């Protein structure tokens, strides 16, 4: 699964390209329902957290 690093369309998942019900809650629901996207999201968060000082709450 390739990550879209230029997530220009918030109505689609940046990990799989599927259309989301909504950009906010729809994304959260989508990654909870899709193991591959949830795994990619967690990896993305870990990579991002390593680049930021301190803990990131997002």
Phi, psi and omega in degrees: 000127181264140178270131176277100185284352178245052186305082185271343183241099184288000177268003177232153179287130180287348183265325182235344180087000178294149177289139180260150177296326176200157182294328183266275182299327179297323177292315179300314178300317182299312182289332175291330183267350184234105185303319181296316180292322178296318178297315178297321179295317178297319178296318178300315179298317179297317178296317180293316180300326178292338181269349183251143176284136179077191182268140178257128185275349186283000000 
